[in-house]
Amino acid sequence: MIDFVPDPSLYPFTSRWFDSSAGRVHYIDEGTGPPIVFCHGSPTWSFLYRNIVKSLRDRYRCIAVDYLGFGLSERPAGFDYTISEHTAVVGELIDHLQLDGFVVMGQDWGGPIGLGAATTRASRVKGIVLGNTAYWPIERLANRAFSVIMSSRPMQRRILEQNLLVEQFLLGRTGPTLTAAEADHYRMVQPTKEARRALIVAPREIRAARPLLEKLARDVPACLGDKPALAVWGMRDMVFRPKVCIPRIRSSFTELDVVELGQAKHFIQEDAPDQIAAAITERFH
């Protein structure tokens, strides 16, 4: 397990634990009211949602999970850290908590993971929030090239040895503006090569998870398309470009509201937490 203890002034939540079939999962469960399940992407953890949870926990029950291999969760032997495996574990947590009438929010890989758990529990889903994600096969050449390059042996070594995804893509100059203490909260949960094993899988999954994404592209409109939905989009994201992604999401949901986060890039929860919290409140009051 990761022995890092978050600063309560930054992450003022009670850590909770769930023994899933694959390993021990860390999550937070704050506030009362309609439940919202927050699903992060790579290379982040539930800390990403801290400001949104702080804003919403007086009105909603806010559940934010760390996938196995991320955040404070276990790094179990024999777990492959694929998107389908993460989806199954999040589904187990939803069932363990006996959630009904819940909203699921996903960003980056949290979109497919949260939607995958939601499609098989559609009768219990109240609504969907998506931000800078894709739940269909990634065709864009730049994204596939990223997958190929990051899956190469030299880059995999840099991810493991130098924490490349955290240091360059999250904390680098194109990432969000964070204090030194906030940056350390992303670094310290991936402190060693062994702790970063999940991070080398995520880029490969852009291509390897194609069958899962093809299934989601069919299942999301079929199972969830009539649910109230919200897209909160960082308009300066170079990965999930709004002109490509937002029309695709519109085609999946009959009741979709779109909130454009004009100055936000990929990590929208860091760039525009107050706008996101306000949009969720407006959509699901």
Order of alpha helices (4+ residues) and beta strands (2+ residues): beta-beta-beta-alpha-beta-alpha-beta-alpha-beta-alpha-alpha-alpha-alpha-alpha-beta-alpha-beta-alpha-alpha
